[in-house]
Amino acid sequence: MAATKERIVRAHNGWQMLAINLAQLVLGLAMTIAFANSIVLIVFGILLMSSGSLLLCGHFTLQPNEARVLVLFGEYRGTVAESGFYWANPFLTRVGMKISLRARNFDGGQLKVNDLRGNPIEISAVVVWRVVDTAKAKFDVDDYVHFVKVQSESALRHMANDYPYDHAADSDEDVEEITLRSGTDEVSAALRTQLQERLLEAGVEVQEARLNHLAYAPEIAGAMLRRQQAEAIISARRKIVHGAVSMVQMALDDLESQKVIALDDERKAAMVSNLLVILCGETDAQPVINTGTLYH
């Protein structure tokens, strides 16, 4: 199917045509009254009034960011896109249609889909869009507003299948993986690109598309929460141990470099053990007074 091409046209000045139409009505009424004895002039006056009444139906107004599509007996004649007061052929404007060119929001409902790893999730998005081609919006799709709704939900489902919800538990931290939860900008850009490709034939421009709800489905939300808690604990422990080892190494190096005390391997092992217990323990360490030596 060939796409319809938009043609921008200019309509006649509405105020000038309004004066002409009113003049026709007044002249026709005057002729009917003044020449009541002449059937020919009465008929002519009635025709003038009828013509003036019909032509009055050709007036229309457009507000900023509004357009009107003009169709004559099934043939597209053009689009008036400038705001103002206009007149056009009454048969054109009667079947014409006003289309808003303002930005609109589509707030989709929550969809239940599977992410890249097959986990069921709930997701929804907000899409900001506007009509940029009135001919395509009017003639190339049946209902462009409904078309935007259906294609937005379809694109969101498809996009959710391309990304995991979150990083896997065994994933390498050094590998940068885009996820739905962490890669907000990348995911939004991918959704906008998919939507623009789908809505191009409807003459619609997607200005912004962003996720406004993202969560695991209720049946796995509890298990995933426990997994995230476990991962957080492991990550915290890893950082604590790494920091403790660095501090122990620094303490041993300072003792040796400043020649405070000479430690053999056994004493170093005991010191490392004690320091790690103090630094990594969840409770405060209890001091123990050693009355002997490390060897007895």
N, C-alpha and C positions, 0 to 999 in steps of 0.2 A: 504494500500500500504506500503510495507516494505521500510524503508529508506536506501539509498545507503551509504555504509561505505567508507570513503576515505582511500586509500592505497598510502603511499608515496614510490616511487621507484626512483632508480638512473639510469640515462641514461649513455651511453658510452661517453668517452672523445671525444669531437668533433675534436680536433686537430689531434689526432692519426688516427681517421677514415678519416679525410680529406687527410692525407698523403697517406693512402691506396687507397682511391678513385682516387686521382690524378695519383698514380702509375698505376692503372688499365687503366686509359684513355691513358696514355703515352705508356704503353706496348701494348695495343690494336692497337693504331695508328701505332706504330713501326712494329708490326707483319703484319699489312695490307700493309704497304709500302715495307717492306723487303722481304716478301714472296708473292709477287704479282702473282707468277706462281702457287701457291698452293691454290686451292679453299678451302680446309679444314682449312688451317691456316688463310686465309682471313676471313672465316666465324667465326672462333674462335676469331680473333682480333675484328671483329664487335661486337660479343657477349660481349667481355670484355669492349669495349667502351660503349655499351648500359647499361651494368651492372653498370659501374662506373658513368654514367650520372644519372641513377635511384637512386643509393645510395647517390649521392650528395643532393638529395631532402630530405634526412633524417636529415640534419643539422638544428639546431635551436639555438637561444640564449634566455636567460632569464635574465632580469634585476632584481635588488633587489626588493623584494616584488611583484614578478610575479610568476605564476605557469602555468604549461601546463598539461591539461588533455589528456591522451592517450587512444584512443579507436580503437579496431581492429575488423572490421566487426560487429559493434554493441555491442561488449563486452568491458566493462570498464577494462582496464589493469593497471591503476595506475595514479599517479600524480607526476610530477617532480616539486619540489618546491624550489630547490636551484638555485641561480643565476650562470650563466656561459655559456660556449659554449659546446653543446652536440650533440650527434647523436643517433637516434633511427630508428627502422624500418620505412622506408618511408611511408608504408601503415598506420602506427600508427599516425605519425605526420601530415599526410595530412588531416586526419579527426579530429585531435586534436584541442584544443582551448586554447588560452591564457586567463588567468583570472587574473586580478589585485587584489593583496592582500592589496593594500594601503587603507588608511582611505578615505572615501568619504563623501561629504555633500549632504543632500537632503533638499532643502529649499522649503517647501510646500507653495502653494498659500493660500490666505485667504479663510477660510471656514465660512459659516454662519450656526450656530447651536444654540440650546437652552441650557441654563445652567440648573442647578438643579431646579431652581424656574420657569423655563419656559421662562426666558427673552431671546430674540434673541440677540446673540453676534457675533462678528467677531473674529476669532482666527486663528493663524498659528504657525508653529513650525519649528525648524531646527534640523535635525537628523544627527548625525555623526555615520557612520557604516562602516564595512569592512567584507569581506568574510573570514571565518575561516575554512570552509569545502568546498573544490572545488567540490567534488562529489555530495553533496546535491545541491549546487548552479547550477550545470550543468544538473543533471538528475532528481531531485525531484520536480523542478518547471519549468515552461515553459520559463520564462524570469525573472531572479532573480532581475534585476534592476527595471523592471516594478512592480514586486511583492513587493519590498520595498516601492515603491511610493504608491501603492494602500493600503497596510496594514498600512502605516504610517498615511494616511488620515483617514482610518477607526478607528484606535486606538485613534487618536486625537478627533474625533467626540464622541467616546464612553467615553473618559476621561472627556471631557467638560460637558457631561450630569451628571457626578458624583459630581460636585462641583458647588456652586453658584459663580457668578461673584464677588460679594462683600457682606459684612455683611448686614443683613437686618436692616431696620430702627428701628424695635422694638426688636432687639436681645439684649440679656444680654451681656454687655461688659466683664463680668467676665468669660463667657464661650468662650473658645478658639475654634473658628470655622475656618477650613481651607477653604480658598477661592482661586479662580484663581488669583486674584489680589494681595493678601497678602501672600499666601502660595507658593511662587515660588519654593523653594527647594522641598517641599513635592509633589507638582503637577508635577514637572519635574521627580522626582523619580518614581511616579506612571505611568507617560507616558512611561518612559524607560522600566519599568517592563512589561507593556502591550505589548510594541513593541517587546521586546526580546522573549516573549512567542509566538507571532505571526510569527516572522522571524526565529525561531529556525529551522524549517523544511527546510528552504532555505539555511542553513549553514551560516547565517549572524549574526554577533555580533554587538549589539548596544552599542556604546561607550558613547554617550551623546545624550540627547533629551531635548530641552528647548524651551519655548514659545518665539517667537520674535515679536508677534503682538497680542494685546488683547484690544478690545474696544466694547462698546455697538453698536448694529446695528443702522443705521442712523434714523430709524423710532422712536426709543425711546431714542436716545442719548440726545436730548434736555431736556426731562422730567427727565431723570436720573441725568443730570447735575444740574438741579434746586433742586432735592432732596438732592444731595451731598452738595450743597451750604447751604441748610437749615439745614442739619445735622451738618455742620461745625459751623454754627452760634449758634445752640443750644449747641453744645459741648463747644464752647468758652464761652458762657454765663454761663454755668454751672460751669466752672472753675473760672470765675470771681466772681460769687456769693459765691462759696465755699471759695475762698480766702478772700473776703470781710468780710464774717461772722467770719472767723478765726482772722482777724485783729481787728474787733470790739470787739470780746471776749478778745483778748489780751490787748486791750486798757482799757477795763473795769476792768480786773483783775489787771493791773498795777496801775490804779487809786486807787483801793481799798486796794491793798497790801501796797502801799507807802503812803496811807492816805492823798492823795492830796486833795480830796474832797469827801464828803459823798453824794451819790445820792440815792434818793428814786426811786420807780418803774417808776413814771411818767417821771422823768428826765432821767432815763436810757432809757426809750422808745424813748424820743425825741432825745437823743444822738445817739442811734442805728439808728433811722430813718435818721438823718442827715449824719452820716458816710456812711451808705449804699448808699444814694443818691450820695455822693461825689465819693465813690469808684466804684460804678456800672454805673454811668452815662457816656454817650458817649462824652459829652461836659464838659468843665471846669465849676466847680460850681461858682456861683456868691455870694460873701459874703454879708450877711445881718446883719446890726448892730441892735441888740435888745436893746432898751432903757428901756424896762420894765422888767418883770420877766416871768417865764414860766407859772405863774398862772393868769396873768392879760393881 
